[in-house]
């Protein structure tokens, strides 16, 4: 099957604000949320060859709306 994923789908609870901001931050680096999450997990678990992912500067992705306190 061409669309058969190599990994199983997992679910985690993440706030809407964090999920939105993770998308914006990942896109600012030309990446996506799934890739960033997998890189963080590999680094956290000390997997061979894994390095700590670079974080984008907040100014690269934060809008004034996402930094407002409600």
Secondary structure, DSSP 8 states (H G I E B T S, - for coil): -TT--SS--------HHHHHHHHHHHHHTT--HHHHHHHHHHHHTT-TT--------GGGT--TTTT---
